Amino acid sequence: MNIDHLIRLANRIGDFFESLPDHKEGIEGIANHIQKFWAPRMRIALLDFLDGHPDGRTSDAALSAITLEAILQNKQRLTPKGAN
C-alpha cells in the first residue's frame, strides 16, 4: 500500500470536511468517512505509518492539520476489529 497515495486520499477527505463551519463537525466527518469507506487494510496502513511518523509526513506528502487531528483523535475507532 503506497502511503503517499493514502495521504493524498485522506487529505481530499479532509479538504471537503474542513470547509464546514464547525471544526468538531469536520473532525467527526473525516473520521466517519474513513471508518465507513476505507478498507481495513487501508486504515491499518495509515495507522501503522502514523505510529512511526506521528507528524504524518513522508518526503513527498504530508497529512493536513485537520486530517491528522481527526485520525489521531479517533485512532481507536479507526482501527479495524482484530487488528490490535
WOKA-V480591 format. One record per backbone hydrogen bond with DSSP energy under -0.5 kcal/mol. CO is the residue of the C=O (numbers start at 1). NH is the residue of the N-H. E is the energy in kcal/mol with one decimal. If there is no record, write none. Layout:
{{CO	NH	E} {CO	NH	E}}
//
This chain:
{{1	3	-0.7} {2	6	-1.9} {3	7	-2.6} {4	8	-2.1} {5	9	-2.4} {6	10	-2.8} {7	11	-2.5} {8	12	-1.7} {9	13	-1.7} {10	14	-2.6} {11	15	-2.9} {12	16	-1.8} {13	17	-2.3} {14	18	-2.2} {15	19	-0.6} {16	19	-1.0} {17	20	-1.4} {21	23	-0.7} {22	26	-2.0} {23	27	-2.5} {24	28	-2.3} {25	29	-2.3} {26	30	-2.3} {27	31	-2.2} {28	32	-2.8} {29	33	-2.4} {30	34	-2.4} {31	35	-2.6} {32	36	-2.5} {33	37	-2.8} {34	38	-1.7} {39	42	-0.9} {39	43	-2.0} {40	44	-2.9} {41	45	-2.1} {42	46	-2.2} {43	47	-2.8} {44	48	-2.9} {45	49	-2.1} {46	50	-2.2} {47	51	-1.6} {48	52	-1.1} {49	52	-0.6} {49	53	-1.6} {53	56	-2.8} {56	63	-2.3} {61	58	-3.4} {64	68	-2.8} {65	69	-2.4} {66	70	-2.4} {67	71	-2.3} {68	72	-2.7} {69	73	-2.5} {70	74	-1.1} {72	75	-1.0} {74	78	-2.3} {75	79	-1.1} {76	79	-0.6} {78	80	-0.6} {80	83	-2.1}}
//
